[in-house]
Structure formats: C-alpha cells, structure tokens
Amino acid sequence: MKRFLFLSAFVLTFYFSSNAQGIGEMAPEKPPTIFPNNTFGLDIIFSEGGFGLGTFYRRQLSTDFTAFVDFSVSEAKDDNEIQYIDYYGNPYTIGKKNRIFLMPLNLGVQYRLFQEAISDNLRPYINGGVGPTLIVTTPYELEFFDSFGSAKSKFAMGAYVGLGANFGLDKKSLLGLNIRYYFIHLFDEGVESLFGKYKKDMGGLFLTINLGLMY
C-alpha cells in the first residue's frame, strides 16, 4: 500500500509538470473558465489500513479559495499487524483483538495553485481540514456484521493536510485526486487493536479519489 501511495504521488506530480503551460514564459492571456460554485460528491479512499468511502460538499468562495466539509469511514490497523491467509483463502491476523474504524468529520479550506500558469483542465491545490473523529471498535473474534452489536466508540481530535488536483473542463461533473496526511489523536489510553497494545495515534497517508456533481 505504501508503494501504491507513493506511486500515486509521483504520477500526480508528473501530471502537474507535463500540463504546465510555460511557467516563467510569456503567453497570451485568456479569460479563466468559470466553474459552478457548489460541488457535492463521493470520496473513494485507500490507505495502509484498507479501503474507505466518504462524502464531501465544497463551496467556492473565490477563484483561489474553496471551503469544504467532508465525512468518511475507513479502517485503521496497528503497525505490527500481519495478515495471513488460511487453507480456505480466508484472511486472519494473529493476536488481533478489535477492528478499528475511523469516521472523521472535517471543515477546511482549499487553495488553488498556479492558476495563471496552468490550463484550467488541470487545477492543482493544497488543502487542510480539522474536526472531530469518531473511532469505533468491534471485536475481531466475531463475524464482521455481527460484531457491530458489541461495538464501542470514542472521540478523537483530527486534522489533515493535502495536495491534490481537479481534472477536466466539464462544468457538471468533478474528477479529482487528493493525497492527504491525517493527524488523529486520542487523549486517553487509546484503543486496543492487538491484545495488550493500545494505539493513540490513528493518522497516516491516504489517497482519495474525488467524484462529484457541480451545480
């Protein structure tokens, strides 16, 4: 997963550079493309902990700044977890006590980069958000769906910073890619993923694909 995330970062950086239109060179000015102010959509999330899904709403405040709110659900794992496959093809982890799910709700701001130097079909940005994170644990010994009957939850403080881009000139749909680093911290003893091992910091690197509708 780490290799996949770093490869994605490399591809994103390469795409930025290959689409730059003469940074530092004189070029005829053209009016910027005006996109709708509102975007609502779906986030598809990949991390070291696995796969996740989320949703977001963005409101463009100016040509440079966009405010947003997003919510997601993804799984987290202890760094020492090792997954095995049994004879029947079922995955299992020795010493695992709980599954851990992260549900961050973030408010933030997105700032567009290189607006004067790069064509509107590639719109890179940096972003950052902050907000509470609900952490839910379920017993690993129970079947996945049945385990939610014994779920426990607690809140943590969370935030992230990211680098991303929106692609294309379509004014109705959004396609984007965002690489984020999450900071999620518990102020108590933490949560127990492996027996006897408590985890207070739940953040890490996340790759997020953004699919949305603009209006």
NORDA-V752559 format. One record per backbone hydrogen bond with DSSP energy under -0.5 kcal/mol. NH is the residue of the N-H (numbers start at 1). CO is the residue of the C=O. If there is no record, write none. Layout:
nh=NH co=CO
nh=NH co=CO
//
This chain:
nh=5 co=1
nh=6 co=2
nh=7 co=3
nh=8 co=4
nh=9 co=5
nh=10 co=6
nh=11 co=7
nh=12 co=8
nh=13 co=9
nh=14 co=10
nh=15 co=11
nh=16 co=12
nh=17 co=13
nh=18 co=14
nh=19 co=15
nh=20 co=16
nh=20 co=17
nh=21 co=117
nh=22 co=20
nh=25 co=22
nh=35 co=33
nh=39 co=58
nh=40 co=213
nh=41 co=56
nh=42 co=211
nh=43 co=54
nh=44 co=209
nh=45 co=43
nh=45 co=52
nh=46 co=207
nh=47 co=50
nh=48 co=205
nh=50 co=47
nh=52 co=45
nh=53 co=73
nh=54 co=43
nh=55 co=71
nh=56 co=41
nh=57 co=69
nh=58 co=39
nh=59 co=67
nh=60 co=37
nh=61 co=65
nh=62 co=65
nh=66 co=110
nh=67 co=59
nh=68 co=108
nh=69 co=57
nh=70 co=106
nh=71 co=55
nh=72 co=104
nh=73 co=53
nh=74 co=102
nh=75 co=51
nh=76 co=100
nh=81 co=78
nh=84 co=92
nh=86 co=90
nh=89 co=86
nh=92 co=84
nh=94 co=82
nh=96 co=93
nh=97 co=193
nh=98 co=193
nh=99 co=138
nh=100 co=76
nh=101 co=136
nh=102 co=74
nh=103 co=134
nh=105 co=132
nh=106 co=70
nh=107 co=130
nh=108 co=68
nh=109 co=128
nh=110 co=66
nh=111 co=126
nh=112 co=64
nh=113 co=124
nh=117 co=114
nh=118 co=114
nh=119 co=19
nh=122 co=119
nh=123 co=166
nh=124 co=122
nh=125 co=164
nh=126 co=111
nh=127 co=162
nh=128 co=109
nh=129 co=160
nh=130 co=107
nh=131 co=158
nh=133 co=156
nh=134 co=103
nh=135 co=133
nh=135 co=154
nh=136 co=101
nh=136 co=134
nh=137 co=152
nh=138 co=99
nh=140 co=97
nh=141 co=97
nh=142 co=139
nh=147 co=143
nh=148 co=145
nh=149 co=146
nh=150 co=147
nh=151 co=148
nh=152 co=137
nh=154 co=135
nh=156 co=133
nh=157 co=185
nh=158 co=131
nh=159 co=183
nh=160 co=129
nh=161 co=181
nh=162 co=127
nh=163 co=179
nh=164 co=125
nh=165 co=177
nh=166 co=123
nh=167 co=175
nh=168 co=121
nh=174 co=212
nh=175 co=167
nh=176 co=210
nh=177 co=165
nh=178 co=208
nh=179 co=163
nh=180 co=178
nh=180 co=206
nh=181 co=161
nh=182 co=180
nh=182 co=204
nh=183 co=159
nh=184 co=182
nh=185 co=157
nh=186 co=200
nh=191 co=199
nh=193 co=191
nh=193 co=197
nh=194 co=197
nh=195 co=95
nh=197 co=194
nh=198 co=196
nh=199 co=191
nh=202 co=184
nh=202 co=200
nh=203 co=184
nh=204 co=182
nh=206 co=180
nh=207 co=46
nh=208 co=178
nh=208 co=206
nh=209 co=44
nh=210 co=176
nh=210 co=208
nh=211 co=42
nh=211 co=209
nh=212 co=174
nh=213 co=40
nh=214 co=172
nh=215 co=38
//
